[in-house]
Amino acid sequence: MKKIFLTSVFIFISITVFAQYNYRDSNRIGISFGANQFTLNTNNFKTKPGSGWNAGLSMRGNFYNDWDMVYAMQFSENNFSVATNTLFLANEDVNYKLPSAQISLLLSYKLIENNLSIEFGPLVQVNGKLKVDSQNQNNIISGTTLLAKDIEDISKFNFYPTVGLTVGVRHFRVNVSYQYGINNILGNLNTKNSGLNLKGNSGIINGNMIIYL
């Protein structure tokens, strides 16, 4: 995740410098923090959504008439659980943590200046490996022959169309958004093991508070 962090910071700084050049009088830097709910949608095994946290930076600038452009970088810890069986055949939901970084470029339509806007656009998420507690690594994922540790190395890049709503005042707003992963987040597991045919798409609900400087 160190490489992910450094790459994301470099991209954000580059975007910010470019934005400052073009929208010198209207840019506002935002500091965001909040929570998320991550869902892994798959038919290969049973999953449950879990809650995690977000923190990030954004740059909002005038684009055209009632439109803003929002550049954002967000770091998150996502959580979800998978149904497994222990070595003693007891049922146990195992929690997975997914560290990730997102870079997004969104259009924002201002319904009410400085108070209410709707955002939509693309973002790219860079994933770390799934993390599972060491005592659960050898649990068997229910309905499969896979161990809990066998699905840790998921796909590193995911593309998410995003839609959200931002409400508040000039310097403090709340944003709620939904992101749905288009590509197969489990695809890397199939690449590493030709005997697998796993398919999963992630969905993320974010709720963030944003302080604009």
Buried (B, 14 or more C-beta within 10 A) or exposed (E): BEEBBEEBBEBBEEBBEEBEEEBEEEBBBBEBEBBBBBBBBBEBBBBEBBEBEBBBBBBBBBBEEEEBBBBBBBBBBBBBBBBBBBEEEEEBBBBBBBBBBBBBBBBBBBEEEEEBBBBEBBBBBBBBBBBBEEEBEEBBBBEBEBBBBBBBBBBBEBEBEBBBBBBBEEEEBBBBBBBBBEEBBBBBBBEEEEEBEBBBBBBBBBBBBBEBE
